[in-house]
Amino acid sequence: MARKSSLLKRAAIAVVSVIAIYVILNASVSPSLPSSSDLIREEDEQPRAPIHPKVKVYMYDLPNRFTHGVIEQHAIVRNGLKNPTTLKYPGHQHMHEWYLFSDLNRPEADRPGSPITRVSDPADADLFYVPVFSSLSLIVNAGRPVDPGSGYSDEKMQEELMDWLESQEWWRRNKGRDHVIPAGDPNALYRILDRVKNAVLLVADFGRLRPDQGSFVKDVVIPYSHRVNLFAGEIGVEARSTLLFFMGNRYRKDGGKVRDLLFQVLEKEEDVTIKHGTQSRENRRAATKGMHTSKFCLNPAGDTPSACRLFDSIVSLCVPVIVSDSIELPFEDVIDYRKFSIFVEAGVALEPGFLVGMLRRIGTEKVLEYQREMKQVRRYFDYDNPNGAVKEIWRQVSQKLPLIKLMSNREKRLVLRNSTEPDCSCLCTNQTGLVTSV
């Protein structure tokens, strides 16, 4: 019996020894095999976003007459200064061109997180930025067209810019496809649009562009620079005693004719403030106060589908009521405007009593929800915010690079042909109607 017990002990020891040797060998051969707990932790982890190399941008050193010279001309025309010594880019709703120019002039260390990097050698560049102050030039222009000898001419500036660009080898290489040009004002560069239409245009909307000149495929919709102060308070409706507010030019062209009709429908409604007012320092103060003390802000179309008041509304935490059936909006790949805006079809908005009736039925909690969403996204529309509009514009510009390379390479091997069919490189924008929503 004792002998049998001894045999069993030796057998058990042998089995344990074999198992131990197997475990040691298995661990040494496959040290990276995960345990069940490791698998659970890995499944819980979020996948890491891929690290993309920064897009390399070369900014042209344009002749002074296209940049600071335009600022000087503005000072001369507006202030009568013959030899201005202190030049400052003037405030207006299309200041993106100044902010982008200034951003690229900063040291790289002062541009953390930017999706682009400036390069000094054009041979290294993915894209080329043309820092022309095209919107300011339009403001300076005394008239269109200008009589010879009568002063500054925006049209002359455009022609000279085109001559200068066409003399550059980098423009000629890809017919301007890899160039980025600011044209925020709907009339900016109007005289040479057909000659720059291959470039990435930075536009407020497509209201003045033909489908073969501009589209979402190649261009970037940018926000107007807000002209009212950011609302510094917290969300809430207690201090917002006005139901609906609008202050702006009553009489506009094209789609903006809806403004006068809205005035007729709304100007006698209780709790509605709707005023005619043009751009001035006093009117901006009044507009700031009005937007900061209203629950909803009316945003009808201007001469083109977009208008600066949308962005004034957002930074004021005043819920935008957008009456512009063909509007296009910035950064819609990351922003859902329906979370903080109300879209109303123009024909419906003009029905007597409909608009105010709809707004009065929206409860406090819903207004607070809209305000919370606006507070989350308003940095996207603030050009002074280091994580705001400038960085987002560059992000969208950088996303155009694969298409630019595709179209440039494709064009080099295609046989020249005459066709009446639309060019697939420039697709039409929104052709569908809007649905009224709350």
MITOR-933005 format. One line per 2 residues: number of its first residue (from 1); their letters; for each residue x, y, z of C-alpha. Coordinates in nm, 4 decimals. Each point is the difference from the previous one (the first is absolute). Layout:
NUM = a = X:Y:Z  ...
//
This chain:
1 = ma = 0.0000:0.0000:0.0000  0.2844:0.2304:0.0890
3 = rk = 0.1726:-0.0834:-0.3284  -0.3163:0.0777:-0.1997
5 = ss = -0.0333:0.3362:0.1765  0.3622:0.0806:-0.0795
7 = ll = -0.0563:-0.0781:-0.3688  -0.3050:0.2286:-0.0103
9 = kr = 0.1988:0.2849:0.1574  0.2806:-0.0378:-0.2554
11 = aa = -0.2546:-0.0070:-0.2843  -0.1678:0.3164:0.1297
13 = ia = 0.3354:0.1753:0.0299  0.0857:-0.0978:-0.3554
15 = vv = -0.3308:0.1330:-0.1362  0.0418:0.3286:0.1878
17 = sv = 0.3569:0.0301:-0.1281  -0.1116:-0.0520:-0.3611
19 = ia = -0.2719:0.2627:0.0366  0.2448:0.2467:0.1554
21 = iy = 0.2527:-0.0553:-0.2808  -0.2786:0.0505:-0.2599
23 = vi = -0.1100:0.3269:0.1593  0.3571:0.1319:0.0147
25 = ln = 0.0727:-0.0935:-0.3591  -0.3331:0.1418:-0.1203
27 = as = 0.0658:0.3287:0.1769  0.3466:0.0304:-0.1505
29 = vs = -0.1168:-0.0826:-0.3524  -0.3219:0.2100:0.0025
31 = ps = 0.0508:0.2802:0.2531  -0.2382:0.2345:-0.1870
33 = lp = -0.3143:-0.2143:0.0111  -0.2650:0.2039:0.1872
35 = ss = -0.1932:-0.1271:0.2945  -0.3797:0.0161:0.0066
37 = sd = 0.0210:0.3100:0.2194  0.2368:0.1600:-0.2522
39 = li = -0.2489:-0.0686:-0.2790  -0.2768:0.1682:0.1944
41 = re = 0.2115:0.3096:0.0621  0.1016:0.0239:-0.3667
43 = ed = -0.3627:-0.0202:-0.1136  -0.0910:0.2818:0.2367
45 = eq = 0.2709:0.2294:-0.1355  -0.0885:0.2468:-0.2770
47 = pr = 0.2002:-0.0371:-0.3218  0.2685:0.2617:-0.0350
49 = ap = -0.0459:0.2565:-0.2741  0.2592:-0.0310:-0.2754
51 = ih = 0.2724:0.2624:0.0030  -0.0034:0.1896:-0.3279
53 = pk = 0.2992:0.2046:-0.1138  -0.0634:0.3721:-0.0164
55 = vk = -0.0820:0.1438:-0.3398  0.2859:0.2228:-0.1165
57 = vy = -0.1090:0.3462:-0.1129  0.2100:0.2598:-0.1774
59 = my = -0.1289:0.3575:0.0361  0.0903:0.2239:-0.2893
61 = dl = 0.1882:0.3172:0.0786  -0.2419:0.2094:-0.2025
63 = pn = 0.0895:0.3506:-0.1097  -0.1023:0.2490:0.2661
65 = rf = -0.2843:0.1440:-0.2092  -0.2022:-0.3200:0.0516
67 = th = 0.0328:-0.0080:0.3792  0.1145:0.2928:0.2161
69 = gv = -0.0451:0.2334:-0.2935  -0.3738:-0.0736:0.0070
71 = ie = -0.0090:0.0955:0.3692  0.1753:0.3251:-0.0859
73 = qh = -0.2483:0.0727:-0.2773  -0.2864:-0.0625:0.2426
75 = ai = 0.1493:0.2515:0.2433  0.0366:0.2558:-0.2784
77 = vr = -0.3521:-0.0461:-0.1365  -0.1799:-0.0237:0.3344
79 = ng = 0.2014:0.2409:0.2118  0.1546:0.2320:-0.2544
81 = lk = 0.3521:-0.0908:0.1116  0.2545:0.0678:-0.2726
83 = np = 0.2968:-0.1574:0.1764  -0.1335:-0.2213:0.2793
85 = tt = 0.2748:-0.0984:0.2411  -0.1933:-0.2487:0.2142
87 = lk = -0.1868:-0.2583:-0.2004  -0.2438:-0.2440:0.1522
89 = yp = -0.2228:-0.2419:-0.1856  -0.3513:0.1456:0.0461
91 = gh = -0.2769:-0.1972:0.1640  -0.2705:-0.1415:-0.2263
93 = qh = -0.1944:-0.3222:-0.0495  0.2508:-0.1560:-0.2421
95 = mh = 0.3117:0.0186:0.2160  0.0933:-0.3640:-0.0627
97 = ew = 0.2639:0.1117:-0.2501  0.1825:0.1959:0.2689
99 = yl = -0.0194:-0.2793:0.2595  0.1295:-0.2649:-0.2420
101 = fs = 0.2815:0.2279:-0.1182  0.0966:0.0774:0.3605
103 = dl = -0.0128:-0.3662:0.0989  0.2463:-0.1031:-0.2697
105 = nr = 0.2332:0.2804:0.1047  0.0249:-0.1356:0.3543
107 = pe = 0.2894:-0.2226:0.1103  -0.0858:-0.3685:-0.0192
109 = ad = 0.0278:-0.0252:0.3785  -0.2900:0.2462:0.0315
111 = rp = -0.2274:-0.2178:-0.2154  -0.0439:-0.3190:0.2073
113 = gs = -0.2403:-0.2572:-0.1355  -0.0331:0.1604:-0.3427
115 = pi = -0.0627:-0.2532:-0.2791  0.2368:0.1916:-0.2294
117 = tr = 0.3580:0.1179:0.0175  0.1565:0.2847:-0.1954
119 = vs = 0.3004:-0.0829:-0.2172  0.2513:0.2473:-0.1423
121 = dp = 0.0807:-0.1942:-0.3155  -0.2837:-0.0259:-0.2554
123 = ad = 0.1498:-0.3262:-0.1271  -0.0912:-0.1568:0.3363
125 = ad = -0.3605:0.1248:0.0002  -0.3195:-0.2010:-0.0299
127 = lf = -0.2097:0.3155:-0.0321  0.0602:0.3672:-0.0796
129 = yv = -0.1777:0.2795:0.1870  -0.0682:0.3273:-0.1823
131 = pv = -0.0425:0.2601:0.2798  -0.1784:0.2660:-0.2052
133 = fs = -0.2363:0.2254:0.1967  -0.2746:-0.0448:-0.2568
135 = sl = -0.2947:0.0905:0.2252  0.1643:0.3121:0.1407
137 = sl = 0.0891:0.1077:-0.3538  -0.3679:-0.0160:-0.0904
139 = iv = -0.0845:0.2208:0.2999  0.2665:0.2528:-0.1010
141 = na = -0.1281:0.0185:-0.3559  -0.1791:0.3315:-0.0506
143 = gr = -0.2235:-0.1415:-0.2703  -0.0292:-0.2847:-0.2446
145 = pv = 0.1310:0.0560:-0.2570  0.2180:0.2995:0.0891
147 = dp = 0.0579:0.2812:-0.2453  0.3652:0.0354:-0.1071
149 = gs = 0.1911:0.2289:0.2344  -0.2769:0.0089:0.2613
151 = gy = 0.1908:-0.1934:0.2667  0.0520:-0.3547:0.1155
153 = sd = -0.1367:-0.2746:-0.2247  -0.0858:-0.3451:0.1302
155 = ek = -0.0367:-0.1225:-0.3571  0.3532:0.1146:-0.0811
157 = mq = 0.1279:-0.1776:0.3106  -0.1652:-0.3235:-0.1159
159 = ee = 0.1498:0.0210:-0.3479  0.3453:0.0702:0.1402
161 = lm = -0.0308:-0.2895:0.2435  -0.0914:-0.2334:-0.2847
163 = dw = 0.2932:0.1181:-0.2087  0.2325:-0.0585:0.2949
165 = le = -0.1365:-0.3497:0.0712  0.0212:-0.1093:-0.3611
167 = sq = 0.3671:0.0983:-0.0011  0.0718:-0.2475:0.2833
169 = ew = 0.1226:-0.3462:-0.1000  -0.1840:-0.1601:0.2923
171 = wr = -0.3319:0.1420:-0.1190  0.0598:-0.1154:-0.3559
173 = rn = 0.1080:-0.3499:0.1097  -0.3526:-0.1138:0.0981
175 = kg = -0.2048:0.2915:-0.1372  -0.0469:0.1298:0.3546
177 = rd = -0.1712:-0.3127:0.1344  0.2309:-0.0203:0.3029
179 = hv = -0.0448:0.3681:0.0882  -0.2229:0.1421:0.2740
181 = ip = -0.1537:0.3446:-0.0471  -0.2216:0.1954:0.2442
183 = ag = -0.3162:0.1364:-0.1629  -0.2354:0.0405:0.2951
185 = dp = -0.2045:0.2930:-0.1186  -0.2505:-0.1318:-0.2573
187 = na = 0.1334:0.2544:-0.2519  0.3705:-0.0499:0.0716
189 = ly = 0.2121:-0.0756:-0.3092  -0.3153:0.0094:-0.2147
191 = ri = 0.1933:0.1215:-0.3046  0.2501:-0.2888:-0.0056
193 = ld = -0.2081:-0.2862:0.1392  0.0156:-0.1929:-0.3256
195 = rv = 0.3794:0.0189:0.0122  0.0358:-0.1151:0.3625
197 = kn = -0.2867:-0.2510:0.0116  0.2372:-0.2998:0.0159
199 = av = 0.1351:0.1210:0.3347  -0.1419:-0.0743:0.3441
201 = ll = -0.2137:0.3066:0.0664  -0.0843:0.1040:0.3562
203 = va = -0.3576:0.1258:-0.0327  -0.2920:0.0997:0.2206
205 = df = -0.2436:-0.1759:-0.2335  -0.0520:-0.0881:-0.3658
207 = gr = -0.2633:0.2648:-0.0662  0.2017:0.1888:-0.2643
209 = lr = 0.1912:-0.2967:-0.1416  -0.1042:-0.2131:-0.2938
211 = pd = 0.0135:-0.3779:0.0534  0.3135:-0.0179:-0.2170
213 = qg = 0.1699:0.2665:0.2157  -0.0635:-0.1228:0.3510
215 = sf = -0.1302:-0.2990:0.1942  0.0436:-0.2047:0.3161
217 = vk = 0.2195:-0.2370:-0.1976  0.2957:0.2380:-0.0207
219 = dv = -0.0818:0.3084:0.2111  -0.0386:0.0780:0.3702
221 = vi = -0.2953:0.1823:0.1554  0.1291:0.2305:0.2728
223 = py = -0.1799:0.1952:0.2746  -0.0387:0.3741:-0.0006
225 = sh = 0.1939:0.1768:0.2733  -0.2523:0.0772:0.2735
227 = rv = -0.0470:0.3701:0.0639  -0.1730:-0.0120:0.3394
229 = nl = 0.1676:-0.0847:0.3293  -0.0063:-0.3553:0.1340
231 = fa = -0.2665:-0.0530:0.2630  0.1905:-0.0395:0.3278
233 = ge = -0.2868:-0.1227:0.2178  -0.1379:-0.3445:0.0677
235 = ig = -0.2809:-0.1714:-0.1838  -0.3476:0.1067:0.1068
237 = ve = -0.3133:0.1818:-0.1121  -0.0740:0.2225:0.3006
239 = ar = 0.1838:0.3000:-0.1468  -0.1219:-0.0678:-0.3556
241 = st = -0.3306:0.1860:-0.0046  -0.0298:0.0339:-0.3808
243 = ll = -0.1396:-0.2973:-0.1895  0.1528:0.0735:-0.3425
245 = ff = 0.2608:0.2576:-0.1048  0.1346:0.1311:-0.3285
247 = mg = 0.1970:0.3110:-0.0860  0.1413:0.0514:-0.3464
249 = nr = -0.0574:0.1382:-0.3449  -0.3660:-0.0447:-0.0889
251 = yr = 0.0503:0.0305:-0.3736  0.2164:-0.2596:-0.1728
253 = kd = 0.0267:-0.1377:-0.3508  -0.0738:-0.3455:-0.1403
255 = gg = -0.0904:-0.2510:0.2745  0.0330:0.2757:0.2587
257 = kv = -0.3287:0.1514:-0.1136  -0.1594:-0.2294:0.2571
259 = rd = 0.1201:0.2442:0.2663  -0.2462:0.2734:-0.0941
261 = ll = -0.2822:-0.2555:-0.0061  0.1000:-0.1268:0.3455
263 = fq = -0.0022:0.3574:0.1293  -0.3588:0.0361:-0.1194
265 = vl = -0.1014:-0.3238:0.1732  0.1874:0.0511:0.3280
267 = ek = 0.0384:0.3700:0.0787  -0.3326:0.0233:0.1884
269 = ee = 0.0362:-0.3241:0.1951  0.0282:0.0168:0.3775
271 = dv = 0.3381:-0.0950:0.1501  0.1673:0.0320:-0.3409
273 = ti = 0.2702:0.2595:-0.0751  0.0715:0.0449:-0.3695
275 = kh = 0.1918:0.3124:-0.1027  0.1593:0.1411:-0.3123
277 = gt = 0.3644:0.0885:0.0601  0.3238:0.0179:-0.1970
279 = qs = 0.3543:-0.0665:0.1206  0.1215:0.2567:0.2536
281 = re = 0.1587:-0.0038:0.3431  -0.3237:0.1166:0.1632
283 = nr = -0.2094:-0.2608:-0.1805  0.2430:-0.2768:0.0976
285 = ra = -0.0427:0.0953:0.3659  -0.3786:-0.0077:-0.0430
287 = at = 0.0172:-0.3341:-0.1804  0.2211:-0.1470:0.2731
289 = kg = -0.2459:0.1028:0.2694  -0.2956:-0.1267:-0.2019
291 = mh = 0.1529:-0.3414:-0.0690  0.1180:-0.0434:0.3575
293 = ts = -0.3522:0.0644:0.1324  -0.2008:-0.2082:-0.2488
295 = kf = -0.0875:-0.3687:-0.0095  -0.0053:-0.0271:-0.3802
297 = cl = 0.1798:0.1958:-0.2721  -0.1358:0.0238:-0.3542
299 = np = 0.2480:-0.0838:-0.2754  -0.1489:0.0681:-0.3434
301 = ag = 0.2001:-0.0163:-0.3218  0.2018:0.3040:-0.1057
303 = dt = 0.0916:0.0875:-0.3574  0.1245:-0.3600:-0.0072
305 = ps = -0.1297:-0.2931:0.2107  0.2318:0.0641:0.2977
307 = ac = 0.0346:0.2996:0.2318  0.2244:0.0925:0.2913
309 = rl = -0.2836:0.0074:0.2541  -0.0029:-0.3770:0.0267
311 = fd = 0.3443:0.0055:0.1596  -0.0874:0.3041:0.2111
313 = si = -0.2973:-0.2025:0.1285  0.2081:-0.3040:0.0866
315 = vs = 0.2605:0.1896:0.2032  -0.2915:0.1771:0.1729
317 = lc = -0.1663:-0.3330:0.0934  -0.3113:0.1298:-0.1756
319 = vp = -0.1673:-0.2915:-0.1802  0.0276:0.0611:-0.3774
321 = vi = -0.3214:-0.0147:-0.2005  0.1291:-0.0468:-0.3547
323 = vs = -0.2239:0.1069:-0.2877  0.2222:-0.0659:-0.3002
325 = ds = -0.0919:-0.2975:-0.2159  0.3337:-0.0249:-0.1852
327 = ie = 0.2392:0.0681:0.2863  0.3262:-0.1935:0.0300
329 = lp = 0.1786:-0.0115:0.3353  0.3606:-0.0356:0.1225
331 = fe = 0.1461:-0.3155:0.1540  -0.3062:-0.2218:-0.0439
333 = dv = 0.2226:-0.3078:0.0112  0.0336:0.0561:0.3758
335 = id = -0.2973:0.2237:0.0849  -0.3703:-0.0903:-0.0066
337 = yr = -0.1715:0.3379:-0.0230  -0.3426:-0.1470:0.0764
339 = kf = 0.1134:-0.0559:0.3570  0.0011:0.3757:0.0634
341 = si = -0.1776:0.1643:-0.2947  -0.3518:0.0061:-0.1404
343 = fv = -0.0399:-0.0152:-0.3782  -0.3201:0.1364:-0.1498
345 = ea = -0.0834:-0.0030:-0.3685  -0.0495:0.3543:-0.1289
347 = gv = -0.3519:-0.0567:-0.1310  -0.1098:-0.1433:0.3354
349 = al = 0.1690:0.2747:0.2032  -0.1996:0.2632:-0.1893
351 = ep = -0.3351:-0.1442:0.1059  -0.1498:0.2508:0.2473
353 = gf = 0.0328:-0.1217:0.3567  0.1862:-0.3213:-0.0816
355 = lv = 0.3522:0.0964:0.1090  -0.0835:0.1639:0.3321
357 = gm = -0.2564:-0.2693:0.0767  0.2585:-0.2717:-0.0511
359 = lr = 0.2617:0.1787:0.2134  -0.2421:0.0641:0.2864
361 = ri = -0.0723:-0.3721:0.0220  0.3669:-0.0826:0.0584
363 = gt = 0.0493:-0.0566:0.3715  0.2753:0.1287:0.2267
365 = ek = 0.1755:-0.3357:0.0236  0.0309:-0.0209:-0.3785
367 = vl = 0.1440:0.3521:-0.0179  0.2549:-0.0943:0.2682
369 = ey = 0.0897:-0.3101:-0.2028  0.0628:0.2168:-0.3072
371 = qr = 0.2154:0.2359:0.2082  0.2083:-0.2844:0.1428
373 = em = 0.0707:-0.1237:-0.3520  0.0964:0.3506:-0.1179
375 = kq = 0.2375:0.0395:0.2906  0.1687:-0.3246:-0.1055
377 = vr = 0.0549:0.1055:-0.3619  0.0389:0.3764:0.0027
379 = ry = 0.3803:-0.0244:0.0061  -0.0220:-0.1204:-0.3602
381 = fd = -0.1253:0.3444:-0.0992  0.2434:0.2080:0.2058
383 = yd = 0.3070:0.1121:-0.1951  0.1749:0.1151:0.3181
385 = np = -0.0275:-0.3412:0.1658  0.3238:-0.2015:-0.0492
387 = ng = -0.2176:-0.3101:-0.0497  -0.2573:0.1839:-0.2045
389 = av = -0.0806:0.1005:-0.3558  0.3558:0.0301:-0.1340
391 = ke = 0.0985:-0.3526:0.1006  -0.3281:-0.1408:-0.1339
393 = iw = 0.0440:0.1725:-0.3363  0.3496:-0.1452:-0.0337
395 = rq = -0.1369:-0.3416:0.0954  -0.2536:0.0126:-0.2803
397 = vs = 0.2570:0.1350:-0.2445  0.2342:-0.2874:0.0832
399 = qk = -0.2779:-0.2497:-0.0754  -0.0093:0.1223:-0.3607
401 = lp = 0.3536:-0.1223:-0.0702  -0.0848:-0.3583:-0.1124
403 = li = -0.2555:0.1322:-0.2490  0.2445:0.2604:-0.1280
405 = kl = 0.2616:-0.2669:-0.0634  -0.2558:-0.2236:-0.1692
407 = ms = -0.1258:0.2734:-0.2331  0.3498:0.1287:-0.0800
409 = nr = 0.1268:-0.3453:-0.0959  -0.3195:-0.0820:-0.1876
411 = ek = 0.0151:0.3157:-0.2071  0.3586:-0.0685:-0.1087
413 = rl = -0.0970:-0.3217:-0.1783  -0.3437:0.0955:-0.1430
415 = vl = -0.0418:0.0882:-0.3645  -0.1382:0.3510:-0.0494
417 = rn = -0.3630:-0.0264:-0.0976  -0.2963:0.2255:-0.0630
419 = st = -0.3078:-0.0853:0.2020  -0.3256:0.1660:0.0945
421 = ep = -0.0407:-0.2288:0.3003  0.0767:0.1300:0.3533
423 = dc = 0.3566:-0.0490:0.1219  0.0009:-0.2692:0.2693
425 = sc = 0.2708:0.1918:0.1887  -0.2438:0.2745:0.0982
427 = lc = -0.3323:-0.1301:0.1246  -0.3063:0.2097:0.0682
429 = tn = -0.0822:0.0797:0.3610  -0.3315:-0.0421:0.1796
431 = qt = -0.2852:-0.0406:-0.2488  -0.2600:-0.1285:0.2435
433 = gl = -0.2556:0.1876:0.2004  0.0083:0.0487:0.3756
435 = vt = -0.2393:-0.1532:0.2443  -0.1238:0.2255:0.2761
437 = sv = 0.1249:-0.1337:0.3312  -0.0014:0.0707:0.3717
//
